[in-house]
Amino acid sequence: MIHIINIITAMAALLCGLRVNVGTSVSDSWTAGTVITADSAQVLCIRGDVFVATSISESIVQRMQGKSLPAGASVKTSDLRYLMLLHYNLRGEVCTGEMVCNKAIATDLIDIFKELYEARYPIERMVLIDDYDANDEASMEANNTSCFCYRAVNNGSGRLSAHSLGLAVDLNPLYNPCVRNRNGRQQVEPTNGIDYVDRIKSFPYKIDQNDLAYRLFTQHGFTWGGAWRSLKDYQHFEKK
């Protein structure tokens, strides 16, 4: 019996790491943002239903239209991928997650989030920003980790954000706010993240250069907004 359990465990670990581009039927039935049992997570891994990338199905497009994918957006949905992921929260519960990203970084993100999952790295929430009507402030306030959202950089330049191409991830954004100075005044996004501007403090979900997420993202060629000079975007990882 012990031998059989060990075989099943090994199969689960192997299949969890598969990076396959499966059909859209599985993604259509995937529900992110729920807590599941460890046994259910293992079954999903054994079946190869998690840590996978699929093409963007029509039902996902419908969720995105008029929100993260506004009318006139220049990005093609064929250049995007839908990721089905698992993650742990701070309470040690297994949660279902989802993300839309550029196909160019889909494999990177699957590798990164698989390693974070195996390390039980805490991520509070990971659902499409469309669940917040593509309102970046609302998504950040809820500490929601997200990637694709077709929008301009919030600096008045009109320049498109790296999120518009699905090439940037905001991780645990409430506890890792974006901090900039405008006309001598400090601006914090999200506004309820002001308690986490002081990076000397110790608190949950904090990203710094000793953090596992920082190490994994940078190993995969991403740059970290927390290292920028003009502003500090502690939640932000992007790859050009």
Secondary structure as UniProt FT lines:
FT   HELIX           2..16
FT   STRAND          21..22
FT   HELIX           24..29
FT   STRAND          35..36
FT   HELIX           38..47
FT   STRAND          52..54
FT   HELIX           58..64
FT   TURN            66..68
FT   TURN            71..72
FT   HELIX           77..79
FT   STRAND          80..88
FT   TURN            90..91
FT   STRAND          94..102
FT   HELIX           103..105
FT   HELIX           106..118
FT   TURN            119..120
FT   HELIX           129..132
FT   TURN            133..134
FT   HELIX           136..141
FT   TURN            142..143
FT   TURN            154..157
FT   HELIX           162..165
FT   STRAND          168..170
FT   TURN            173..175
FT   STRAND          178..182
FT   TURN            183..184
FT   STRAND          185..189
FT   HELIX           191..196
FT   TURN            199..200
FT   TURN            204..205
FT   TURN            209..210
FT   HELIX           212..219
FT   TURN            220..221
FT   STRAND          223..224
FT   HELIX           225..227
FT   STRAND          232..233
FT   TURN            234..235
FT   STRAND          236..238
//
